[in-house]
Amino acid sequence: MRTRAVELVLAGVLLFGLTVAGSALVAPDRSTAAVDDGAERATLVGSQGGGPGWHEHGSAYLLDGTDIEWREDSADSYFDVQRLSDGRVLAGFMDSGYEECGPYESPCAHTGVRLIDPDADGGAAVVEEYSFPVRSQSNSEIHDAEPLPGGGFAMTDMDNERIMVVEDGEVTWTWNASTIYDAPDDPTRTDWLHINDIDRIGEDRFLVSVRNANQLVIVERTDDGGSEVVEIVNEDAEGSSDESCTGNGQLRDTDGDGDVRCGDPSVLDHQHNPQWLGDGAVLVADSDNDRVVELHRSDDGDWEIAWVVRSVDGRSLHWPRDADRLENGHTLITDTLNKRVVEIDENGTAVWTYPTERIPYEADRVPREFQGTERDLPLATSDGVNLDDGSSESGIPVLSTLVVGVRAAAPWAPVWFGETQVALTLVSLALVLAGGASAVRTRLGR
């Protein structure tokens, strides 16, 4: 019996060793790709960080090519980042340890926006902050803010599920998502809509990402200080299933009409950071579909997929959360759970990539001429072409969740440690535990 126990333990250890060694040998090269076109690149990155809860070791930093020029890391997490005309950087953030907590127990977490001066004495430093206390560190953050021409900022508020304009530290205008979505009694107690992005796309007009509804909402600020929803990208089709929007405490039918406003998940599924390319075209990080899509408005008003990228450099995208069309027609992608930022050309070929130590949320190429205004950026040149090199693979829900946890909590884990490796590791662990249990039974039976 003792021999049997030893055999099980050795088999588990051997299987794990072969899994790690074999996978490392066949894994694609993750080293930084050479910049082979001679272009100078400056890229801002907002890093959510990682660790338990994904709120540790956050930072905002500037890459000069693939070298870090400066980094500011005083927050638990940073999200959307962009450089302003005066050289400072506007960043959404979340941080803990505040004493001013309003209705919540001290110490608490705050979320809001920070202005970072890269040229401050002693290195990059936070020089201004607007923030407020939130009930929880999880799913309550301000992910994005947009500078306005007349001063102030438009920003998302995930805690209360609204967008708002803040001027001189005061909220001067809001649009509450409850005007079109069934709201719970207290949105601060649940991750209801997860509004995660706002872009100014015209005079008093904003593009808003409502993640949990699979929709983009265009909201207009009216002359009387009110608001109006003028268009919804991926509108809820009559009789369609709401299943993708109602799990895990998300959308709910609080008015009892048997329906919630949920967009088609085959078009968008829990997206992040849409970029308005001009009237009738938008580029989106379609996160839960593990792809980047360009949507075009058809003649009948529906939004349809015109261009899609599922994999880059032989590796499937894994929960991308940002995609920006650049002026040269290239696309900059933040491939979150592969922990990389990658630039591809019109044909989907990687021309630059940067492997990140921690989980990146968003990346922004600077300087950016189209900041805070309606864009007129290049559309995809290969309409209808699926830029897929064949490496995409369907996930197994439980294993996919475990992979997400590994990549978030263990930044040292290699990105090739995917579902297959997790499954074989679980088998290895089961063999070792079985061997240990057998040895214990033998000892107790003496």
N, C-alpha and C positions, 0 to 999 in steps of 0.2 A: 504493500500500500504506500509505503514511504517512497519507493521508486516511482510509482504512478504520480505522486504529488510533485516530485522533482521534475518529471517529464513534462507535466502541465506547465509548471513555472518556466522551465527552459524554453518550451514551445512558445509561450507568450512573449518572452524576452526576445527570442529569435525573430518572431513575426514582426514585432515592433521595430527591431533593428533593420530588418530587410525592407520594411515599409519606408522608413526614413531614408535609408541609403539609396534604395532603388528610385524613390520619387525624386530625390535630389539630383540623381544622375540624369534623369529624363526631363527634368523641369526646364522650361524656357529660361534663357538668360534674362535676369532682372537688372543687370547693370545699366547705368545711365547711357542711353543711346547717343551716339555722336551727333552733334549739330553739323550736318554736312552741307548746308546751303549758305553758310557764311552770315546768316542773319543774326543780329543782336536781339536778345530776348530778355525782357525784365518781366517777372511774373510774381504777382502778389498771391499769397496762399493763406486762407483761413483754415486753421486746423482745430477740429473739435477735440482732438486729443485721443483719449481711449481709457482703458482701465474699467473697473466696475462702474456701470452707469454711464460710461463714455464721457465723464466729466472730470478728467485729470489730464494735466500736462498740455492744456490747450495753448495755442500760440498763433500769432500773425507774423508772417515773415515775407521778405522780398528776396527772390532769386535773381541773380545776375547770371544768365545762362543756367548752369546747374550749381552755382556757388551761392550760399546764403550770405546776402549783403548785410541784413540786420534782422533781428527777431525781437518781438515783445511777447513775453510769456507770463504775465502777471494774473491772467484769468484762468479759471478752470477750463473754459471752452471759448473759442472764437468761431464765428460763422462767416457770413458774407463780409468781404473786404473790398474796398475800392479807394483809389487815390483821388483826392480832390484837387482842384485847380491850384490851390496854394501849396501843394506838396504833402499836406497831411493825409492820413489814412483814416477813413471812416470804417468802423468795424462793429458788427453785432457781437454781443458777448453774453456769457453767463458766468457768475462767480459766487462763491459762498463766503460765509464769515462776516456778514454785515450785521451791525448792531441796530440800525434803523429798519424796523421790520413791520411797521404798521400793525395790521391785525394778526400777524403771525409771531410765533415764539422766536425770541432771539437766542443765538445767532441764526440768520436765515440767508437764503440766496437772493441775489438781485439779478435782473436781466435788463438789457438796454443797449445803448450804443456808446462807443468811445471814439475819441479823436486821438490818434497816435502821431506824434511828431518824430519822424525818423532821424532828424538832425538835432535832437535835444542833447544838451550837455550830458555826457556819460552814456550816450547811446539812445536808441529808440525808447520813447517813454509816453505814457498816457498823459495828455495835457488837459483833457476835458471829458466829462462823463455825464450822460443822462441815464438814470436807471430807476427802477422801482422794485419793491419786494414781491416775490412770487411764492405761492404755496409750496411748490415742489421744484426740485432741480430738473425733473424729467418732463419733457414735452411742454415746457412753459416758457421757452426762451424767445427772445426777439432774434429771429434769424436774419432779417434783412432790413436795411434802411436806405433811403434814396434822397440825395440832396435836392432841394427845390430852388428854382431860379431866384425867387424873392427872399431866400433865407429860410432856415428851418429844414426839417426832414420829414418825409413820409416814411412810415415804418409799419411792420407787422407787429401784432401783439397776440401771440399764440395762447397766452394764459386766458385772455378774455375773448379770443377768436374775433378779432377786428383788425382793421387797418386804421391808422391815425396820422395826423399831422401834428408835429411838435415844433413850436416856435418859442424861443427864449425860455425853454424849460417848461412850457405849458402846452397841454393838449388843446388845439384850436379847432380840430375837425375829426370826425370819426365816421367810419362805415362799419356797422355791426353785421356780421354774417347771419345773425338770427333773422334779418329781414327776408331772407330767402331759404334758409335751412332750418329744419326743426331743431330747436335748441333744448339742451337739458336744463334742469333747474339751476345748476351752478357749473359753468364751463371750466372753472378753475380746478374742479375735482376730477376731471376726466380729459383724456386726449381726444376731444370731440372732432375737430376739423383739421387741426395742425396746419394753419395758414403759415406758409414758410417763405413767401417771396412777394415782393412788390416792385414793379418797375413803372416809372413815369413814361408813358408812350405818347403823350400829347398834352395840350393845354388842359390842365385839371382832369386828366384821364390816366387811370392806373390799371396795369395788368397784375392780377393777384392770383397766386397759386393756392388753391384749396386742396391740399394733398389728399386728405381722407375721402374726398368726394370725387377724385379723379378728374377734376375740372379746373379750368382757368377762367376767371371771372374778370370782365372789363368793367370797372366802376368809374363813373364820372362824378366829379364834385360840381354841384349845380350852383347857379348864381346866388340863390337864397341861402346857401350854406348847407343844403341837404345833399343827398346822394342819389344816384340812379344806376342800376345795373343795365348796361347797354348791350352786352353780349356775353354768352357763355360758350367757351370752347369745350367740346365734348359734352353737349347737353344730354340730359337724361331722356332716353327714348321710352315712349309709352309701353308699358308691359315688360320692360327689361328687368333682368335680375339685379338686385341690390346687394348680393352676397359679398362682393369684394369690398363694400364700403361699411358693412355693419358689424364686422368682427372686432373683438378686443375693445369693446366700449366706444366705438366710433359713432357713425351716424345712427340715429334711432328715430322711429316713427312716433314722435311725442304728440302729434296732433291727431293720430288715429285714423289717417286716411288710407292706410295700407301701402304707403309709398314713401321713399326718401329720395332726395335729389342725388343720384349716383350716376356718374358717367361710365361709358363702356370701357372696361379694363383692357380690351384688346387695342384700344387707341391710346389711352394713358392709364397707368396704374400706380398711384401714389408717387407722383412726380415731384421734382424739385427744380427751382431756378429756371423758369422759362425765359427765353430771350426773344423779344419782339424784333423781327427782321424787317418790318414794314407792313403796310396794310395787307392782310390776307396771308401772312406767313409767320410762323413762330417755331423756334428751335427749343426742344425740351429734353431734359434728362429724365427719361421714363424709367424711374428707379426700380420699381418692383418687376418690371419687364426686362431689367438688365440690358438696356439699350438706350441709344440716343435717337430721337426722331425729329424730323422736320415736318410740320403739319401745314397744309395749305387749305384755304377756304375755297370750296368748290362754288360753281355758279348757283347751286341751289342753297348755299349758305352752310352746308355741312363742312366739317373739318376732317380732312383725310390725310393719311400718311403718304408723303411724297418721297421720303428719303429716310433710311434707317441704318444705323451702325450697331452691330451686336458684339463685335470683337475687334481687337487691335493687337497686332504683333503676335498672332497665334494664341491669344488669351482672351476668353470671353470677358466682357465687361461684367463687373459684380457690384451692383447697386450704385451706379453713377449718380452723382447729385449736382452736377453742374456741367453745362455745355455752352460755349460761347463761339459764335461765328466771328472770325477775325476779318479784317479788311481785305486780306489777300485771298479770302475764300477758304482758308484752313479752319479747322474746328478744334478748340481747346477743351478737353474733357477731364473732369475730376472723377476718377474711377475709384470711388471711396474704399470699398472693401478689398480691392487689389492694391490699395495704398500706393497710388501713383497719379501723377498729372501727365497727360499725354496730348501732344498736338498732332493731328492727322491732316493730310492734304485732301483734295477733293475726291480722290480714289480710295480713301481709307487707309493709306500708308502712313505709318508713324514717321515723322520727321524730327521729333524731339520728345523725350520723356524724362520724367524726374520721379524716382521712387522715394516716397515719403516715409519717415520713421513712424509717424503716428497717423491717425485717421484724418484725411483731409476732407473739409466740407465744400470749399469753393475756391476757385482760382480765377484771377483776373489779369489779363495781359495789360501792361502799361507802357507808354501812355495810351489812354483810351479817348478818342475824339468824340465818341457818341455817348458821353456820360450825361445821364439825366435828361434825355430828350428823345424824341421819336427817331428810330433808326431807319436807315436805308442801306442794309448790309447785303452782301452777295447771297443769293439763294443757291441751293445745291445745284450743281451742273449736271448731275445724272438723275433726273426725275424718275422715280419709280424703281431705281436700282437699289437692291438690298446689299449693302456693303458688309458681307459676312464671309469670313475666310474658312467657315466650316468648323470652327472650334467651339461653337456654342453648345452648351449641354444643359439638359433639363435637370432641375434640382429635386432632391427628395426632401420634403418639408422639414422633418425633424433634423436631418443631417445638415440641411442648409442653415437652420437656426443655430446649431452647434458651431458651424464654421464661422458664422457672424460673431458669436461669443468669443471664440478663440482669437480671431483677428482683432477684436476690440480690446479684450482684456490682456492679451499677451502680444505686445508689439514686436517682440523678438521672434515670434513664430513666422516661418517663411510663408509667403503668399501662396506657394504651391501646395500648402497643407490644406487640401480641400475635402470634399465629401468622401472620396475613396479612402483618403488617409485617416479621416476621423472614424470611418466604419471599421477599418482594419485595426486602428488603435483600440477601439472598444472591444473587438474580438480578443486582442492581445491582453487587455486588462481582464476580460472575463476568464481567460485561461490562467492568468496569474492568480486571480482570486479563487478560482476553482482548485488550483493546486494548493494554495494556502489553507483553504477550508478542509481539503482532504488531509493535509498534514495535521491540522488541529484535531480532526475526528480521530485520527490514528493515535495521537498522544492521549486524548481523553479516554480512548477505549482500552488503554493498557490496564 
